[in-house]
């Protein structure tokens, strides 16, 4: 890694740390207090929007995990099935981590919104890309080698890959229309 890139990463890390600690103070008794702004989803539907996003996350996770539980016609253990699935699961973990920090508490701190909020669209996009890659590579395998006597499993597997990509994109779209407001 070059020195300039390492310096850039170090400076970004320091900026994030300063942003996080800027609004954290210590009172006279030694207790740590957050004095910065708190944010929540704007409007009366804030709670229902949080629940909707968490339900959509659970559905997306169920689809991704269930696609990994299907023996797709002789393709188990093949690198072109395993690599995209590893990418899907990794993207799912990144999405779930960021989404849980944003949608589980009713109000979140400014730095949490800034740091976790910017990761969600990328995690959704990566999950979609890996799901589509798994779909395409599995379809190519099936066209070249046949269904292996289990057409229902193969069709279900391909359908779950497509559903995973669509669910991730739906999550990204729903997240992009959320409006956040500073709470008092």
Phi, psi and omega per residue, in radians:
X1 nan 2.354 -3.114
X2 -1.274 2.735 -3.123
X3 -1.114 -0.674 -3.117
X4 -1.158 -0.647 3.116
X5 -1.211 -0.715 3.116
X6 -1.106 -0.740 3.102
X7 -1.099 -0.679 3.133
X8 -1.129 -0.764 3.122
X9 -1.143 -0.697 3.123
X10 -1.127 -0.729 -3.137
X11 -1.191 -0.636 3.084
X12 -1.135 -0.728 3.111
X13 -1.083 -0.735 3.126
X14 -1.142 -0.690 3.104
X15 -1.084 -0.781 3.114
X16 -1.096 -0.690 3.139
X17 -1.167 -0.738 3.095
X18 -1.088 -0.739 3.125
X19 -1.059 -0.736 -3.128
X20 -1.161 -0.708 -3.060
X21 -1.570 -0.149 -3.124
X22 -1.023 -0.669 -3.050
X23 -1.793 0.247 3.122
X24 -1.911 2.139 -3.086
X25 -2.157 2.923 3.072
X26 -2.043 2.278 -3.140
X27 -1.456 -3.122 -3.063
X28 -1.148 -0.381 -3.140
X29 -1.586 -0.022 3.130
X30 1.606 0.068 3.112
X31 -1.382 2.481 3.109
X32 -1.529 2.261 -3.073
X33 -2.231 2.340 3.028
X34 -1.533 2.121 -3.079
X35 -1.898 0.005 -3.085
X36 -1.430 -3.067 -3.101
X37 -1.312 2.567 3.035
X38 -1.933 2.570 -3.096
X39 -2.198 2.678 3.060
X40 -2.561 2.918 3.106
X41 -1.206 2.305 -3.048
X42 -1.204 2.618 3.025
X43 1.584 3.083 -3.117
X44 -1.268 -0.415 -3.067
X45 -1.534 0.334 -3.103
X46 -0.985 -0.824 -3.128
X47 -1.156 -0.778 -3.129
X48 -1.174 -0.568 3.081
X49 -1.169 -0.704 3.102
X50 -1.101 -0.784 3.132
X51 -1.113 -0.761 3.132
X52 -1.035 -0.745 -3.134
X53 -1.186 -0.680 3.120
X54 -1.192 -0.677 3.087
X55 -1.133 -0.728 3.103
X56 -1.112 -0.638 3.076
X57 -1.126 -0.757 3.132
X58 -1.130 -0.713 3.111
X59 -1.111 -0.771 3.113
X60 -1.058 -0.784 3.130
X61 -1.089 -0.731 3.138
X62 -1.093 -0.693 3.138
X63 -1.158 -0.816 -3.119
X64 -1.099 -0.805 -3.102
X65 -1.176 -0.707 -3.132
X66 -1.179 -0.533 3.097
X67 -1.176 -0.472 3.102
X68 -1.392 -0.181 -3.113
X69 -1.650 -0.019 -3.094
X70 -1.756 2.271 3.056
X71 -1.400 1.770 -3.026
X72 -1.479 1.415 2.968
X73 0.738 1.066 3.065
X74 1.403 0.004 -3.104
X75 -1.602 -0.039 -3.136
X76 -1.105 2.341 3.134
X77 1.513 -0.118 3.120
X78 -1.355 2.400 -3.060
X79 -1.042 -0.565 -3.107
X80 -1.340 -0.145 2.995
X81 -1.729 -0.734 -3.074
X82 -1.197 -0.850 -3.072
X83 -1.051 -0.849 3.088
X84 -1.098 -0.611 3.139
X85 -1.182 -0.698 3.069
X86 -1.052 -0.726 3.075
X87 -1.096 -0.702 3.103
X88 -1.081 -0.848 -3.101
X89 -1.146 -0.704 3.106
X90 -1.097 -0.761 3.100
X91 -1.140 -0.656 3.097
X92 -1.094 -0.746 3.108
X93 -1.106 -0.742 3.112
X94 -1.088 -0.745 3.119
X95 -1.125 -0.816 -3.113
X96 -1.122 -0.678 3.141
X97 -1.121 -0.846 -3.129
X98 -1.174 -0.751 -3.109
X99 -1.156 -0.656 3.140
X100 -1.171 -0.563 3.089
X101 -1.240 -0.488 -3.117
X102 -1.565 -0.662 -2.937
X103 -1.842 -0.248 3.122
X104 -1.316 -0.907 3.090
X105 -1.328 2.635 3.130
X106 -1.224 -0.647 3.119
X107 -2.209 2.499 -3.124
X108 -2.221 2.740 3.128
X109 -1.331 2.754 -3.091
X110 -1.013 -0.831 -3.076
X111 -1.174 -0.510 3.081
X112 -1.192 -0.756 3.098
X113 -1.068 -0.781 -3.116
X114 -1.154 -0.794 -3.044
X115 -1.370 -0.804 -3.101
X116 -1.365 -0.635 -3.105
X117 -1.092 -0.592 -3.124
X118 -1.354 -0.245 -3.122
X119 -1.538 -0.386 -3.040
X120 -1.108 -0.851 -3.137
X121 -1.051 -0.679 3.123
X122 -1.171 -0.704 3.113
X123 -1.136 -0.690 3.092
X124 -1.119 -0.779 -3.130
X125 -1.112 -0.735 3.131
X126 -1.152 -0.694 3.099
X127 -1.073 -0.743 3.109
X128 -1.099 -0.759 -3.130
X129 -1.090 -0.801 -3.139
X130 -1.174 -0.641 3.105
X131 -1.141 -0.749 3.107
X132 -1.167 -0.666 3.080
X133 -1.078 -0.769 3.089
X134 -1.093 -0.684 3.104
X135 -1.091 -0.874 -3.093
X136 -1.140 -0.815 -3.106
X137 -1.152 -0.658 3.087
X138 -1.193 -0.678 3.107
X139 -1.116 -0.713 3.089
X140 -1.087 -0.760 3.109
X141 -1.037 -0.797 -3.111
X142 -1.157 -0.614 3.101
X143 -1.182 -0.633 -3.110
X144 -1.404 -0.605 -2.986
X145 -2.031 -0.027 3.131
X146 1.484 3.073 -3.053
X147 -1.467 -0.101 3.109
X148 1.158 0.454 3.109
X149 1.327 0.115 -3.124
X150 -2.303 1.167 -3.083
X151 -1.117 -0.594 -3.118
X152 -1.118 -0.772 3.118
X153 -1.105 -0.727 -3.114
X154 -1.164 -0.724 3.124
X155 -1.173 -0.717 3.086
X156 -1.066 -0.764 3.130
X157 -1.045 -0.849 3.138
X158 -1.118 -0.673 3.100
X159 -1.118 -0.701 3.109
X160 -1.150 -0.630 3.084
X161 -1.097 -0.769 3.113
X162 -1.135 -0.734 3.128
X163 -1.135 -0.630 3.109
X164 -1.105 -0.762 3.118
X165 -1.116 -0.761 -3.141
X166 -1.166 -0.691 3.130
X167 -1.131 -0.709 3.125
X168 -1.148 -0.708 3.118
X169 -1.201 -0.631 3.067
X170 -1.120 -0.720 3.095
X171 -1.071 -0.778 3.134
X172 -1.080 -0.753 -3.130
X173 -1.156 -0.765 3.119
X174 -1.113 -0.663 3.130
X175 -1.172 -0.667 -3.072
X176 -1.177 -0.388 -3.138
X177 -1.619 -0.094 3.101
X178 -1.199 2.422 3.078
X179 -1.938 2.342 -3.129
X180 -1.884 2.491 3.099
X181 -2.259 2.679 3.098
X182 -1.382 2.227 3.139
X183 -1.583 2.777 -3.085
X184 -1.595 nan nan
